């Protein structure tokens, strides 16, 4: 049985809202960003839940996503507060010229970067994000699960074996015998197999520098899905490429333009 809830826009929107409210806002607040004073662009906004959470906190938001169904869902209000700034949403492909006006204090790329087909697209998207910033003080928040991490294949919806860590790294001739072709196609055609090292290389090529980064053995999103408390690891472990590649379930980066 396929248990992938991410095919349901309403479920996704509520999940995104909780990510915004319980993860993104606290992270931004911790690094000194005043939510109620910023204009936010969410590239690959999905069903818009994160921007609705930020709107409740006082931010003005604009969301872009290539899926019209997601944008239709995004335009429906979500949340418990009646005191909010309504975000705006539009259909658009972040790899093509965007028809947006103004500039932004913060650009979000939340669980988007790993879905770009190749690393040239990653470079281009980071460059576009940097060009959307108002000034040198603007920030880009990027979050993603490195591909080689225990569940970096986005296998939550796989039948029967989705609970097995690193199953997406098994030899293809084995996987072909036990899962449907659509899952293998997703691994090879929808994910770019990005690692921490490769992402940092792309960021450097896009003339961006790292302001803050956080690596997690258990990423914060897993608390929303499975009620497992997040575990962030110390800078000591950041030196190990094996840990970075295979044990980091979630990477968070705050970037800005190089001076």
Protein Blocks (a to p, Z undefined) as FASTA:
>chain_A
ZZbfklpmklmmmmmmmmmmmmmmmmmmmnopafklcccddehklnommmmmmmmnopac
ddddfblklmmmmmpccdjbfbdcddddddddfkbccddehjdfbdcdehklmmpmblml
mmmmmmmmmmmpmblmbccddddddfklmklnopmmpghjlmpghklmpcfklmmmmpcf
klmmmmmmmpgoiafklmmmmmmmnopacfbdcddfbafklmmmnopacddddfklmmpm
klmmmmmmbdcddddddZZ
